[in-house]
Amino acid sequence: MNKQETLEAQYSKILQEYMNNQSEQALYAAQQFSRTALEKKVPPEEVISLQKSAMQQLMPDLSPEVWHSFDILLEVMTAYGFAFREHQSLLDTQKELKNEMEIASNVQDTLLGTLVPTVDGLEIGALSVPAKQMNGDYYHFVHDGDHSVNVAIADVIGKGIPAALCMSMIKYAMDSLPEYRKDPSAVLESLNRVVEQNVDDSMFITMFYGMYELRSNILHFASAGHEPGFFYRYKDKEFLDLEARGLLLGVDKNAKYKRYEQTVEIGDMVILMSDGVTECRTDEGFIERETLISYINEYIELPPQEIVNKIFRDLERLQHFQLRDDFTIIILKRTK
């Protein structure tokens, strides 16, 4: 008995049982048959053919109109079957892409992973959460012994795998420039040339790069069009914009970046972020910087890592737990 004959026999038996008794057992058998048909990829129009064949055996005296109605149903289900198989093919493709994205995301975590340094007299909190699987934000720390802590935060204008690949290039370009780490301006100028030569014209990168001198407690920094951070002055209990002007990376290979300085006293904090934080969207629109400051101020006495965790929790709730952009925030606090 071939596959078709086996299916016809099974279906005919189930149909006859139900027509005789209308039992729950027959309905359960029909459900099991449906699962078997799906596993064997039996198209819907073939199931209609099984119904017609079984009915011809069980009720051969039905009027011709009934059999003609089966022909119409068969045509309808043939078209449906084509659409169904195309849908299944798309689902299979989507599943494959999802698996590939998960692998790419794990590779990204490995390639771009950075350790938050433990530094005497300086507490650091950092959190980066992608809106989707791949993160278009990036942050990186370099702890230069007892001399300095370097920090970079960047955001690719673009998402998905291209943004992730771009960030990987930035990371390795940074690793190849150790001699420039003490000069944020030189770092950005070097990275700008790399981006301009190697990245598609439609993709740009914003970046903040800072070097915190541990002996003088001075933050030297430069920015390539990145979201302005905050400087919290503990003595006055006030927040100031950490302004720094500079062209986005990849726009002009000859761009120059100005170096800025900020003295950091005990209790002061440097707060860096991506635009996924400052451009948090609610039902009423983007939140104001003053609103963000109020959230930070609520947790100002907590350690930096607790602050960034709580800020993320609050802003995530504000967006109904649907991040619309990658979220990255870093806080450096001088403790002594």
Secondary structure, 3 states (H helix, E strand, C coil): CCHHHHHHHHHHHHHHHHHHHCCHHHHHHHHHHHHHHHHCCCCHHHHHHHHHHHHHHHCCCCCHHHHHHHHHHHHHHHHHHHHHHHHHHHHHHHHHHHHHHHHHHHHHHHHHCCCCCCECCEEEEEEEECCCCCCCEEEEEEEECCCEEEEEEEEEECCHHHHHHHHHHHHHHHHCCHHHCCCHHHHHHHHHHHHHHHCCCCCEEEEEEEEEECCCCEEEEEEEECCCEEEEECCCCEEEEECCCCCCECCCCCCCCCCEEEECCCCCEEEEECHHHHCCEECCEECCHHHHHHHHHHCCCCCHHHHHHHHHHHHHHHCCCCCCCCEEEEEEEECC
